Amino acid sequence: MADAIRPDSADALAAIVAEAARDGTRLRLRGGGSKDAVGAPSPDARIVNMRGFSGVVDYDPPELVLTVKAGTPLAEVQALVAEKGQVLAFDPFDHGAILGGAVGEATIGGIVAAGVAGPTRVSRGAARDHLLGFVGISGRGERFVAGAKVVKNVTGYDLPKLITGSWGRLAAITELTLKVLPAPRLRLTLGVAGLDPAAAISAMTRAMGSSAEVSAAAHLQDWNGTPLTAIRLDGFPSSVEARAAILTQLVDGIAPLADGEAARLWPAIATAAPLPTGLPLWRIIAPAAQMAKVITAIDGAWLLDWAGGLLWLASEDDPQAIRAAAMQAGGHAMLVRADASMRAVVPALHPQPKALAALEERVRRAFDPAGVFETGRF
């Protein structure tokens, strides 16, 4: 970090990017560094420290809208909205726990740029569904504004959805506006032990398709020594009680978990904490109906989130075999954690089909014609 650049204004950042475009310099955008170990090492890229863009710009709790600078720590944003009885709807989490780094360093801009969403993504949507607008600096060194600070906006292109999950390869986000939601009055987790993957996915699918309005559903290969299928309900106490009764009729043997156990469970699921830390970690997304086949095809420790649509896998199996199993299931596999030698030769993001890769390349060149943000990391 000794030679990192730390701009503290959009004009300063725009000048840095414009100069890099002229000189052929590559820039790597960095917030808190919580996801530094994702992707190939890129030592030739100059780091732009985005922590100079920190602080709340505007927060209107009655309107459920928050505008904040991109370098603001995620923990500060979560604490701010919690004081008003609200939450970030897409349930973000800190990758520090996954990648062996410090916890608490993640920034809200990095969270959105990586498209991070936790267990309630299955019911409330992804980060891109709650990003109303942003201010960015393109690879040309030009400041631009996308979206708006209102929930309903029908003007222009939907760039917030495009920038979310772009991993800093399109533009540098300096400010963003998010929709927030009221925090649930009660969270209740019900669990059933001992199901195999197919039975667990079936139970979660039934629960998600019922009138119980499930907030999150997951299945762990090993929780306290036994498989556990967990289903969470959020809302007002009377509503949660009624919906819990629906689940008890729908899933044999399901019963409420103790509050303390539930409080430990969901953060552990979000960060794949029950899985071995010494193995490469993969994030596989595929239709839930196909996930049991993926689990059977690959050796490793695993857990299922998003009602079976997300598989966290810790495995030493051949990367090509893992990606082939994901593709055969109609999905894709991202390498989240590995040593530097593996990350240097195995792409973090799943390779795209030629037509989609060509389209993606044209989009990136539209934002960044000189390839300022193309560091080789992905």
C-alpha positions as YAML, in Angstrom:
chain: A
units: angstrom
residues:
- id: 1
  name: MET
  ca: [0.00, 0.00, 0.00]
- id: 2
  name: ALA
  ca: [3.04, 2.30, 0.12]
- id: 3
  name: ASP
  ca: [2.63, 3.45, -3.48]
- id: 4
  name: ALA
  ca: [-1.17, 3.51, -3.44]
- id: 5
  name: ILE
  ca: [-2.99, 6.64, -4.54]
- id: 6
  name: ARG
  ca: [-5.72, 7.93, -2.22]
- id: 7
  name: PRO
  ca: [-7.93, 10.54, -3.88]
- id: 8
  name: ASP
  ca: [-10.56, 12.25, -1.75]
- id: 9
  name: SER
  ca: [-12.68, 13.91, -4.43]
- id: 10
  name: ALA
  ca: [-14.29, 12.90, -7.71]
- id: 11
  name: ASP
  ca: [-12.23, 15.52, -9.55]
- id: 12
  name: ALA
  ca: [-8.98, 14.12, -8.14]
- id: 13
  name: LEU
  ca: [-9.93, 10.58, -9.07]
- id: 14
  name: ALA
  ca: [-11.02, 11.63, -12.56]
- id: 15
  name: ALA
  ca: [-7.62, 13.27, -13.11]
- id: 16
  name: ILE
  ca: [-5.82, 10.11, -11.94]
- id: 17
  name: VAL
  ca: [-7.82, 7.90, -14.28]
- id: 18
  name: ALA
  ca: [-7.44, 10.25, -17.24]
- id: 19
  name: GLU
  ca: [-3.67, 10.32, -16.73]
- id: 20
  name: ALA
  ca: [-3.56, 6.53, -16.49]
- id: 21
  name: ALA
  ca: [-5.50, 6.26, -19.76]
- id: 22
  name: ARG
  ca: [-2.94, 8.50, -21.48]
- id: 23
  name: ASP
  ca: [0.08, 6.71, -20.00]
- id: 24
  name: GLY
  ca: [-1.16, 3.12, -20.34]
- id: 25
  name: THR
  ca: [-1.11, 2.61, -16.57]
- id: 26
  name: ARG
  ca: [-3.38, -0.03, -15.04]
- id: 27
  name: LEU
  ca: [-5.34, 0.88, -11.92]
- id: 28
  name: ARG
  ca: [-6.77, -1.50, -9.35]
- id: 29
  name: LEU
  ca: [-9.59, -0.07, -7.27]
- id: 30
  name: ARG
  ca: [-9.38, -1.03, -3.59]
- id: 31
  name: GLY
  ca: [-11.76, -0.29, -0.75]
- id: 32
  name: GLY
  ca: [-10.98, -2.08, 2.51]
- id: 33
  name: GLY
  ca: [-9.05, -4.90, 0.84]
- id: 34
  name: SER
  ca: [-11.37, -7.59, 2.23]
- id: 35
  name: LYS
  ca: [-11.50, -9.29, -1.21]
- id: 36
  name: ASP
  ca: [-7.85, -8.77, -2.23]
- id: 37
  name: ALA
  ca: [-7.29, -12.53, -2.39]
- id: 38
  name: VAL
  ca: [-10.04, -13.05, -4.99]
- id: 39
  name: GLY
  ca: [-8.71, -13.34, -8.54]
- id: 40
  name: ALA
  ca: [-5.22, -13.54, -9.97]
- id: 41
  name: PRO
  ca: [-2.42, -11.52, -8.37]
- id: 42
  name: SER
  ca: [-1.94, -8.24, -10.26]
- id: 43
  name: PRO
  ca: [1.33, -6.74, -9.00]
- id: 44
  name: ASP
  ca: [1.78, -4.47, -12.03]
- id: 45
  name: ALA
  ca: [-1.42, -2.52, -11.35]
- id: 46
  name: ARG
  ca: [-1.27, 0.65, -9.29]
- id: 47
  name: ILE
  ca: [-3.68, 0.60, -6.37]
- id: 48
  name: VAL
  ca: [-6.26, 3.34, -5.97]
- id: 49
  name: ASN
  ca: [-7.33, 3.45, -2.33]
- id: 50
  name: MET
  ca: [-11.04, 4.38, -2.31]
- id: 51
  name: ARG
  ca: [-11.25, 4.94, 1.45]
- id: 52
  name: GLY
  ca: [-10.96, 8.68, 0.85]
- id: 53
  name: PHE
  ca: [-14.60, 8.55, -0.27]
- id: 54
  name: SER
  ca: [-16.16, 7.94, 3.13]
- id: 55
  name: GLY
  ca: [-19.21, 9.25, 4.94]
- id: 56
  name: VAL
  ca: [-22.96, 9.59, 4.68]
- id: 57
  name: VAL
  ca: [-24.26, 12.04, 2.07]
- id: 58
  name: ASP
  ca: [-27.97, 11.78, 2.86]
- id: 59
  name: TYR
  ca: [-30.20, 9.42, 4.83]
- id: 60
  name: ASP
  ca: [-33.98, 9.64, 4.80]
- id: 61
  name: PRO
  ca: [-35.32, 6.81, 7.00]
- id: 62
  name: PRO
  ca: [-39.03, 7.50, 6.30]
- id: 63
  name: GLU
  ca: [-38.35, 7.22, 2.57]
- id: 64
  name: LEU
  ca: [-36.09, 4.16, 3.06]
- id: 65
  name: VAL
  ca: [-33.29, 5.74, 1.01]
- id: 66
  name: LEU
  ca: [-29.61, 6.09, 1.94]
- id: 67
  name: THR
  ca: [-26.90, 7.89, -0.05]
- id: 68
  name: VAL
  ca: [-23.36, 7.14, 1.08]
- id: 69
  name: LYS
  ca: [-19.84, 7.46, -0.24]
- id: 70
  name: ALA
  ca: [-18.37, 4.25, -1.61]
- id: 71
  name: GLY
  ca: [-15.41, 3.96, 0.77]
- id: 72
  name: THR
  ca: [-17.59, 3.95, 3.88]
- id: 73
  name: PRO
  ca: [-17.09, 0.70, 5.87]
- id: 74
  name: LEU
  ca: [-19.97, -1.75, 5.54]
- id: 75
  name: ALA
  ca: [-20.08, -2.13, 9.34]
- id: 76
  name: GLU
  ca: [-20.68, 1.62, 9.75]
- id: 77
  name: VAL
  ca: [-23.50, 1.57, 7.20]
- id: 78
  name: GLN
  ca: [-25.16, -1.41, 8.89]
- id: 79
  name: ALA
  ca: [-24.87, 0.24, 12.31]
- id: 80
  name: LEU
  ca: [-26.33, 3.48, 10.96]
- id: 81
  name: VAL
  ca: [-29.45, 1.90, 9.50]
- id: 82
  name: ALA
  ca: [-29.85, -0.42, 12.50]
- id: 83
  name: GLU
  ca: [-30.18, 2.65, 14.75]
- id: 84
  name: LYS
  ca: [-33.30, 3.53, 12.74]
- id: 85
  name: GLY
  ca: [-34.69, 0.01, 12.86]
- id: 86
  name: GLN
  ca: [-33.72, -0.70, 9.24]
- id: 87
  name: VAL
  ca: [-31.48, -3.11, 7.30]
- id: 88
  name: LEU
  ca: [-29.70, -3.40, 3.99]
- id: 89
  name: ALA
  ca: [-32.14, -5.66, 2.21]
- id: 90
  name: PHE
  ca: [-29.63, -7.79, 0.30]
- id: 91
  name: ASP
  ca: [-27.98, -9.07, 3.49]
- id: 92
  name: PRO
  ca: [-24.31, -8.26, 2.67]
- id: 93
  name: PHE
  ca: [-21.39, -9.88, 4.48]
- id: 94
  name: ASP
  ca: [-17.67, -9.29, 4.96]
- id: 95
  name: HIS
  ca: [-15.30, -11.52, 2.96]
- id: 96
  name: GLY
  ca: [-12.58, -11.05, 5.58]
- id: 97
  name: ALA
  ca: [-13.93, -14.10, 7.40]
- id: 98
  name: ILE
  ca: [-13.80, -16.19, 4.21]
- id: 99
  name: LEU
  ca: [-10.38, -15.14, 2.97]
- id: 100
  name: GLY
  ca: [-8.53, -15.11, 6.27]
- id: 101
  name: GLY
  ca: [-8.24, -11.34, 6.46]
- id: 102
  name: ALA
  ca: [-9.38, -8.80, 9.00]
- id: 103
  name: VAL
  ca: [-13.12, -8.60, 9.61]
- id: 104
  name: GLY
  ca: [-14.63, -5.13, 9.44]
- id: 105
  name: GLU
  ca: [-12.59, -3.75, 6.54]
- id: 106
  name: ALA
  ca: [-15.18, -4.24, 3.76]
- id: 107
  name: THR
  ca: [-16.60, -1.06, 2.24]
- id: 108
  name: ILE
  ca: [-20.08, -0.54, 0.90]
- id: 109
  name: GLY
  ca: [-18.68, 0.29, -2.55]
- id: 110
  name: GLY
  ca: [-16.71, -2.94, -2.65]
- id: 111
  name: ILE
  ca: [-19.78, -4.89, -1.55]
- id: 112
  name: VAL
  ca: [-21.85, -3.49, -4.42]
- id: 113
  name: ALA
  ca: [-19.02, -3.80, -6.94]
- id: 114
  name: ALA
  ca: [-18.71, -7.50, -6.06]
- id: 115
  name: GLY
  ca: [-22.49, -8.07, -5.94]
- id: 116
  name: VAL
  ca: [-22.32, -9.55, -2.44]
- id: 117
  name: ALA
  ca: [-25.60, -10.88, -1.05]
- id: 118
  name: GLY
  ca: [-26.27, -13.18, 1.89]
- id: 119
  name: PRO
  ca: [-28.95, -15.75, 2.76]
- id: 120
  name: THR
  ca: [-31.99, -13.44, 2.35]
- id: 121
  name: ARG
  ca: [-31.07, -12.80, -1.28]
- id: 122
  name: VAL
  ca: [-33.45, -15.66, -2.10]
- id: 123
  name: SER
  ca: [-36.44, -13.67, -0.80]
- id: 124
  name: ARG
  ca: [-35.44, -9.97, -0.93]
- id: 125
  name: GLY
  ca: [-33.27, -9.86, -4.02]
- id: 126
  name: ALA
  ca: [-29.65, -9.11, -4.85]
- id: 127
  name: ALA
  ca: [-27.56, -5.98, -4.33]
- id: 128
  name: ARG
  ca: [-28.44, -4.80, -7.84]
- id: 129
  name: ASP
  ca: [-32.14, -4.85, -6.94]
- id: 130
  name: HIS
  ca: [-31.56, -2.27, -4.19]
- id: 131
  name: LEU
  ca: [-29.02, 0.05, -5.82]
- id: 132
  name: LEU
  ca: [-31.04, 3.08, -6.94]
- id: 133
  name: GLY
  ca: [-28.21, 5.14, -8.34]
- id: 134
  name: PHE
  ca: [-24.50, 5.91, -8.20]
- id: 135
  name: VAL
  ca: [-21.82, 8.39, -9.15]
- id: 136
  name: GLY
  ca: [-18.84, 6.97, -11.00]
- id: 137
  name: ILE
  ca: [-15.64, 7.75, -12.87]
- id: 138
  name: SER
  ca: [-15.29, 5.96, -16.21]
- id: 139
  name: GLY
  ca: [-12.05, 4.68, -17.70]
- id: 140
  name: ARG
  ca: [-11.94, 7.89, -19.72]
- id: 141
  name: GLY
  ca: [-11.61, 9.88, -16.51]
- id: 142
  name: GLU
  ca: [-15.13, 11.27, -16.85]
- id: 143
  name: ARG
  ca: [-17.54, 11.68, -13.96]
- id: 144
  name: PHE
  ca: [-21.07, 10.43, -14.61]
- id: 145
  name: VAL
  ca: [-24.28, 9.90, -12.67]
- id: 146
  name: ALA
  ca: [-26.60, 6.91, -13.14]
- id: 147
  name: GLY
  ca: [-30.00, 6.15, -11.66]
- id: 148
  name: ALA
  ca: [-31.64, 8.46, -9.16]
- id: 149
  name: LYS
  ca: [-32.26, 9.03, -5.45]
- id: 150
  name: VAL
  ca: [-35.85, 7.82, -5.71]
- id: 151
  name: VAL
  ca: [-37.28, 4.32, -5.71]
- id: 152
  name: LYS
  ca: [-39.18, 4.80, -9.00]
- id: 153
  name: ASN
  ca: [-36.99, 5.97, -11.86]
- id: 154
  name: VAL
  ca: [-37.62, 5.24, -15.53]
- id: 155
  name: THR
  ca: [-35.12, 7.51, -17.25]
- id: 156
  name: GLY
  ca: [-32.04, 6.34, -19.14]
- id: 157
  name: TYR
  ca: [-30.22, 3.03, -19.09]
- id: 158
  name: ASP
  ca: [-30.29, 0.84, -15.98]
- id: 159
  name: LEU
  ca: [-26.59, 1.26, -15.21]
- id: 160
  name: PRO
  ca: [-26.94, 0.42, -11.49]
- id: 161
  name: LYS
  ca: [-27.71, -3.18, -12.45]
- id: 162
  name: LEU
  ca: [-24.75, -3.22, -14.82]
- id: 163
  name: ILE
  ca: [-22.21, -1.82, -12.35]
- id: 164
  name: THR
  ca: [-23.23, -4.22, -9.56]
- id: 165
  name: GLY
  ca: [-21.01, -7.28, -9.72]
- id: 166
  name: SER
  ca: [-18.60, -5.68, -12.21]
- id: 167
  name: TRP
  ca: [-15.68, -5.96, -9.76]
- id: 168
  name: GLY
  ca: [-14.33, -2.50, -10.61]
- id: 169
  name: ARG
  ca: [-13.78, -3.31, -14.28]
- id: 170
  name: LEU
  ca: [-16.22, -0.74, -15.69]
- id: 171
  name: ALA
  ca: [-15.87, 2.34, -13.52]
- id: 172
  name: ALA
  ca: [-14.91, 3.56, -10.08]
- id: 173
  name: ILE
  ca: [-17.94, 4.08, -7.83]
- id: 174
  name: THR
  ca: [-17.55, 7.15, -5.62]
- id: 175
  name: GLU
  ca: [-21.09, 7.47, -4.24]
- id: 176
  name: LEU
  ca: [-24.15, 5.23, -4.20]
- id: 177
  name: THR
  ca: [-27.80, 5.41, -3.24]
- id: 178
  name: LEU
  ca: [-29.42, 2.34, -1.72]
- id: 179
  name: LYS
  ca: [-32.94, 1.34, -0.85]
- id: 180
  name: VAL
  ca: [-33.20, 0.04, 2.72]
- id: 181
  name: LEU
  ca: [-35.97, -1.91, 4.44]
- id: 182
  name: PRO
  ca: [-37.49, -1.99, 7.94]
- id: 183
  name: ALA
  ca: [-35.81, -4.58, 10.13]
- id: 184
  name: PRO
  ca: [-38.07, -7.51, 11.03]
- id: 185
  name: ARG
  ca: [-39.50, -7.44, 14.54]
- id: 186
  name: LEU
  ca: [-38.84, -11.15, 14.95]
- id: 187
  name: ARG
  ca: [-36.57, -13.72, 13.33]
- id: 188
  name: LEU
  ca: [-37.39, -17.37, 13.88]
- id: 189
  name: THR
  ca: [-35.36, -20.26, 12.51]
- id: 190
  name: LEU
  ca: [-36.79, -23.75, 12.25]
- id: 191
  name: GLY
  ca: [-34.61, -26.76, 11.54]
- id: 192
  name: VAL
  ca: [-34.78, -30.43, 10.73]
- id: 193
  name: ALA
  ca: [-31.77, -32.73, 11.12]
- id: 194
  name: GLY
  ca: [-30.56, -35.70, 9.12]
- id: 195
  name: LEU
  ca: [-31.87, -35.02, 5.60]
- id: 196
  name: ASP
  ca: [-29.75, -35.95, 2.60]
- id: 197
  name: PRO
  ca: [-29.15, -33.26, -0.05]
- id: 198
  name: ALA
  ca: [-32.03, -34.30, -2.32]
- id: 199
  name: ALA
  ca: [-34.51, -34.47, 0.56]
- id: 200
  name: ALA
  ca: [-33.26, -31.16, 1.96]
- id: 201
  name: ILE
  ca: [-33.64, -29.40, -1.40]
- id: 202
  name: SER
  ca: [-37.13, -30.86, -1.74]
- id: 203
  name: ALA
  ca: [-38.09, -29.58, 1.73]
- id: 204
  name: MET
  ca: [-36.67, -26.11, 1.02]
- id: 205
  name: THR
  ca: [-38.44, -25.97, -2.33]
- id: 206
  name: ARG
  ca: [-41.77, -26.83, -0.73]
- id: 207
  name: ALA
  ca: [-41.22, -24.20, 1.94]
- id: 208
  name: MET
  ca: [-40.30, -21.50, -0.59]
- id: 209
  name: GLY
  ca: [-43.35, -22.32, -2.69]
- id: 210
  name: SER
  ca: [-45.75, -22.21, 0.26]
- id: 211
  name: SER
  ca: [-47.59, -19.30, 1.81]
- id: 212
  name: ALA
  ca: [-45.09, -19.24, 4.70]
- id: 213
  name: GLU
  ca: [-43.13, -16.37, 3.09]
- id: 214
  name: VAL
  ca: [-39.73, -17.83, 3.90]
- id: 215
  name: SER
  ca: [-36.87, -15.32, 4.24]
- id: 216
  name: ALA
  ca: [-33.95, -17.74, 3.98]
- id: 217
  name: ALA
  ca: [-33.37, -21.46, 3.62]
- id: 218
  name: ALA
  ca: [-30.13, -23.43, 3.80]
- id: 219
  name: HIS
  ca: [-28.77, -26.93, 4.29]
- id: 220
  name: LEU
  ca: [-25.49, -27.75, 6.00]
- id: 221
  name: GLN
  ca: [-23.67, -31.01, 5.44]
- id: 222
  name: ASP
  ca: [-22.41, -30.83, 9.02]
- id: 223
  name: TRP
  ca: [-23.72, -28.62, 11.82]
- id: 224
  name: ASN
  ca: [-22.84, -29.86, 15.30]
- id: 225
  name: GLY
  ca: [-22.09, -33.29, 13.86]
- id: 226
  name: THR
  ca: [-25.22, -33.83, 11.78]
- id: 227
  name: PRO
  ca: [-26.83, -32.48, 8.59]
- id: 228
  name: LEU
  ca: [-29.17, -29.56, 9.27]
- id: 229
  name: THR
  ca: [-31.81, -27.99, 7.06]
- id: 230
  name: ALA
  ca: [-32.69, -24.50, 8.33]
- id: 231
  name: ILE
  ca: [-35.58, -22.27, 7.29]
- id: 232
  name: ARG
  ca: [-35.96, -18.71, 8.56]
- id: 233
  name: LEU
  ca: [-39.06, -16.58, 8.97]
- id: 234
  name: ASP
  ca: [-38.93, -12.81, 9.50]
- id: 235
  name: GLY
  ca: [-41.69, -10.37, 10.38]
- id: 236
  name: PHE
  ca: [-44.17, -9.42, 13.07]
- id: 237
  name: PRO
  ca: [-44.47, -11.97, 15.90]
- id: 238
  name: SER
  ca: [-48.08, -12.96, 15.17]
- id: 239
  name: SER
  ca: [-47.32, -13.44, 11.48]
- id: 240
  name: VAL
  ca: [-44.18, -15.44, 12.16]
- id: 241
  name: GLU
  ca: [-46.08, -17.71, 14.54]
- id: 242
  name: ALA
  ca: [-48.78, -18.40, 11.96]
- id: 243
  name: ARG
  ca: [-46.27, -19.09, 9.21]
- id: 244
  name: ALA
  ca: [-44.24, -21.37, 11.47]
- id: 245
  name: ALA
  ca: [-47.38, -23.47, 11.90]
- id: 246
  name: ILE
  ca: [-47.56, -23.82, 8.12]
- id: 247
  name: LEU
  ca: [-43.98, -25.12, 8.01]
- id: 248
  name: THR
  ca: [-44.58, -27.68, 10.74]
- id: 249
  name: GLN
  ca: [-47.34, -29.15, 8.60]
- id: 250
  name: LEU
  ca: [-45.22, -29.00, 5.46]
- id: 251
  name: VAL
  ca: [-41.87, -30.44, 6.64]
- id: 252
  name: ASP
  ca: [-41.82, -33.51, 8.88]
- id: 253
  name: GLY
  ca: [-39.79, -33.13, 12.05]
- id: 254
  name: ILE
  ca: [-39.09, -29.41, 11.72]
- id: 255
  name: ALA
  ca: [-38.90, -27.46, 14.97]
- id: 256
  name: PRO
  ca: [-37.67, -24.06, 16.18]
- id: 257
  name: LEU
  ca: [-33.97, -23.65, 16.94]
- id: 258
  name: ALA
  ca: [-32.80, -21.84, 20.06]
- id: 259
  name: ASP
  ca: [-32.25, -18.13, 19.49]
- id: 260
  name: GLY
  ca: [-28.56, -18.37, 20.29]
- id: 261
  name: GLU
  ca: [-27.98, -21.19, 17.83]
- id: 262
  name: ALA
  ca: [-29.91, -19.37, 15.11]
- id: 263
  name: ALA
  ca: [-27.88, -16.20, 15.72]
- id: 264
  name: ARG
  ca: [-24.66, -18.17, 15.10]
- id: 265
  name: LEU
  ca: [-26.04, -20.17, 12.20]
- id: 266
  name: TRP
  ca: [-26.87, -17.55, 9.59]
- id: 267
  name: PRO
  ca: [-23.58, -15.59, 9.71]
- id: 268
  name: ALA
  ca: [-21.80, -18.95, 9.47]
- id: 269
  name: ILE
  ca: [-23.82, -19.85, 6.38]
- id: 270
  name: ALA
  ca: [-23.17, -16.49, 4.74]
- id: 271
  name: THR
  ca: [-19.40, -16.80, 5.16]
- id: 272
  name: ALA
  ca: [-19.13, -20.58, 4.64]
- id: 273
  name: ALA
  ca: [-17.59, -20.77, 8.12]
- id: 274
  name: PRO
  ca: [-18.31, -24.50, 8.73]
- id: 275
  name: LEU
  ca: [-16.13, -25.50, 5.75]
- id: 276
  name: PRO
  ca: [-12.38, -26.28, 5.98]
- id: 277
  name: THR
  ca: [-10.26, -23.16, 5.53]
- id: 278
  name: GLY
  ca: [-7.24, -24.95, 4.05]
- id: 279
  name: LEU
  ca: [-8.96, -25.98, 0.80]
- id: 280
  name: PRO
  ca: [-9.87, -24.01, -2.33]
- id: 281
  name: LEU
  ca: [-13.34, -22.54, -1.92]
- id: 282
  name: TRP
  ca: [-15.84, -22.43, -4.76]
- id: 283
  name: ARG
  ca: [-19.15, -20.60, -5.09]
- id: 284
  name: ILE
  ca: [-21.42, -22.53, -7.44]
- id: 285
  name: ILE
  ca: [-24.76, -21.14, -8.60]
- id: 286
  name: ALA
  ca: [-27.19, -23.44, -10.40]
- id: 287
  name: PRO
  ca: [-30.87, -24.42, -10.32]
- id: 288
  name: ALA
  ca: [-31.66, -25.95, -6.94]
- id: 289
  name: ALA
  ca: [-33.20, -29.00, -8.60]
- id: 290
  name: GLN
  ca: [-29.78, -29.87, -10.04]
- id: 291
  name: MET
  ca: [-27.59, -29.22, -7.01]
- id: 292
  name: ALA
  ca: [-27.78, -32.76, -5.59]
- id: 293
  name: LYS
  ca: [-26.17, -33.99, -8.83]
- id: 294
  name: VAL
  ca: [-23.36, -31.44, -8.48]
- id: 295
  name: ILE
  ca: [-22.70, -32.57, -4.91]
- id: 296
  name: THR
  ca: [-22.56, -36.19, -6.02]
- id: 297
  name: ALA
  ca: [-20.13, -35.41, -8.85]
- id: 298
  name: ILE
  ca: [-17.54, -33.61, -6.70]
- id: 299
  name: ASP
  ca: [-15.60, -34.59, -3.59]
- id: 300
  name: GLY
  ca: [-15.38, -32.01, -0.84]
- id: 301
  name: ALA
  ca: [-17.10, -30.34, 2.09]
- id: 302
  name: TRP
  ca: [-20.09, -28.17, 1.26]
- id: 303
  name: LEU
  ca: [-23.16, -26.28, 2.35]
- id: 304
  name: LEU
  ca: [-26.21, -25.04, 0.46]
- id: 305
  name: ASP
  ca: [-27.68, -21.54, 0.69]
- id: 306
  name: TRP
  ca: [-30.41, -19.69, -1.25]
- id: 307
  name: ALA
  ca: [-32.80, -22.65, -0.83]
- id: 308
  name: GLY
  ca: [-30.35, -24.85, -2.73]
- id: 309
  name: GLY
  ca: [-29.44, -22.40, -5.49]
- id: 310
  name: LEU
  ca: [-25.99, -21.60, -4.05]
- id: 311
  name: LEU
  ca: [-23.40, -24.24, -3.20]
- id: 312
  name: TRP
  ca: [-20.33, -23.32, -1.17]
- id: 313
  name: LEU
  ca: [-17.76, -26.05, -1.87]
- id: 314
  name: ALA
  ca: [-14.34, -26.61, -0.28]
- id: 315
  name: SER
  ca: [-12.60, -29.07, -2.56]
- id: 316
  name: GLU
  ca: [-9.23, -30.09, -4.01]
- id: 317
  name: ASP
  ca: [-10.89, -31.60, -7.08]
- id: 318
  name: ASP
  ca: [-9.71, -30.55, -10.53]
- id: 319
  name: PRO
  ca: [-11.03, -27.03, -11.30]
- id: 320
  name: GLN
  ca: [-12.11, -28.08, -14.79]
- id: 321
  name: ALA
  ca: [-14.13, -30.96, -13.33]
- id: 322
  name: ILE
  ca: [-15.81, -28.62, -10.85]
- id: 323
  name: ARG
  ca: [-16.72, -26.15, -13.56]
- id: 324
  name: ALA
  ca: [-17.91, -28.93, -15.85]
- id: 325
  name: ALA
  ca: [-20.24, -30.22, -13.11]
- id: 326
  name: ALA
  ca: [-21.60, -26.71, -12.59]
- id: 327
  name: MET
  ca: [-22.16, -26.20, -16.32]
- id: 328
  name: GLN
  ca: [-23.86, -29.59, -16.68]
- id: 329
  name: ALA
  ca: [-26.28, -28.47, -13.97]
- id: 330
  name: GLY
  ca: [-26.99, -25.26, -15.89]
- id: 331
  name: GLY
  ca: [-24.88, -23.07, -13.65]
- id: 332
  name: HIS
  ca: [-21.43, -21.60, -13.13]
- id: 333
  name: ALA
  ca: [-18.60, -21.78, -10.59]
- id: 334
  name: MET
  ca: [-16.49, -18.97, -9.13]
- id: 335
  name: LEU
  ca: [-13.16, -19.63, -7.44]
- id: 336
  name: VAL
  ca: [-13.38, -17.54, -4.27]
- id: 337
  name: ARG
  ca: [-10.39, -18.74, -2.26]
- id: 338
  name: ALA
  ca: [-7.11, -20.44, -3.26]
- id: 339
  name: ASP
  ca: [-3.39, -19.91, -2.94]
- id: 340
  name: ALA
  ca: [-1.65, -17.46, -5.25]
- id: 341
  name: SER
  ca: [-0.24, -20.16, -7.54]
- id: 342
  name: MET
  ca: [-3.70, -21.58, -8.22]
- id: 343
  name: ARG
  ca: [-5.26, -18.15, -8.66]
- id: 344
  name: ALA
  ca: [-2.58, -17.29, -11.23]
- id: 345
  name: VAL
  ca: [-3.73, -20.08, -13.57]
- id: 346
  name: VAL
  ca: [-7.41, -20.66, -12.69]
- id: 347
  name: PRO
  ca: [-9.72, -17.73, -13.51]
- id: 348
  name: ALA
  ca: [-11.81, -16.59, -10.58]
- id: 349
  name: LEU
  ca: [-14.89, -15.96, -12.70]
- id: 350
  name: HIS
  ca: [-16.45, -18.73, -14.75]
- id: 351
  name: PRO
  ca: [-15.37, -18.44, -18.41]
- id: 352
  name: GLN
  ca: [-18.15, -17.05, -20.58]
- id: 353
  name: PRO
  ca: [-19.40, -18.53, -23.88]
- id: 354
  name: LYS
  ca: [-17.82, -16.76, -26.86]
- id: 355
  name: ALA
  ca: [-20.86, -14.68, -27.78]
- id: 356
  name: LEU
  ca: [-21.42, -13.49, -24.22]
- id: 357
  name: ALA
  ca: [-17.70, -12.84, -23.72]
- id: 358
  name: ALA
  ca: [-17.67, -10.68, -26.86]
- id: 359
  name: LEU
  ca: [-20.66, -8.70, -25.61]
- id: 360
  name: GLU
  ca: [-19.03, -8.24, -22.21]
- id: 361
  name: GLU
  ca: [-15.86, -7.01, -23.89]
- id: 362
  name: ARG
  ca: [-17.79, -4.40, -25.90]
- id: 363
  name: VAL
  ca: [-19.48, -3.15, -22.72]
- id: 364
  name: ARG
  ca: [-16.15, -2.86, -20.91]
- id: 365
  name: ARG
  ca: [-14.57, -0.98, -23.81]
- id: 366
  name: ALA
  ca: [-17.51, 1.43, -23.86]
- id: 367
  name: PHE
  ca: [-16.76, 2.38, -20.26]
- id: 368
  name: ASP
  ca: [-13.00, 1.89, -20.36]
- id: 369
  name: PRO
  ca: [-11.61, 2.12, -23.92]
- id: 370
  name: ALA
  ca: [-7.96, 2.23, -22.83]
- id: 371
  name: GLY
  ca: [-8.33, -0.74, -20.45]
- id: 372
  name: VAL
  ca: [-7.30, 1.27, -17.39]
- id: 373
  name: PHE
  ca: [-9.21, -1.08, -15.07]
- id: 374
  name: GLU
  ca: [-8.10, -4.27, -16.89]
- id: 375
  name: THR
  ca: [-5.45, -5.46, -14.43]
- id: 376
  name: GLY
  ca: [-5.49, -9.17, -15.34]
- id: 377
  name: ARG
  ca: [-7.10, -9.97, -12.00]
- id: 378
  name: PHE
  ca: [-10.07, -11.54, -13.79]
...
